């Protein structure tokens, strides 16, 4: 809803098609204390963790690799999900354009690691 309490729908297909950058991550919706982010990217993101929030990934397009420090990487394809528990260091990468949704606590902080 917007400030006038009007219901608003979002077209995720149109949103992902409008992204031309090699990396873009933005909030597409919020509910209670959580948000839905869309990430469109090619390449590799930095090692990081979220101390107070789990992070659920869902791939819409492409293949998303999620690497961890102490276990084998997980590769997600369209329609697949994975929840990374709070505090677990991870990094994401995509060889080709990948579109994924991420559900997390809106006020989540990101701690970058070497």
Secondary structure, DSSP 8 states (H G I E B T S, - for coil): --TT-------HHHHHHH--SSEEEEEEEEETTEEEEEEEEEEE---EE-TT--EEEEEEES-EEEEESSS--EEE-TT-EEEE-TT--EEEEEEEEEEEEEEEETT---EE--
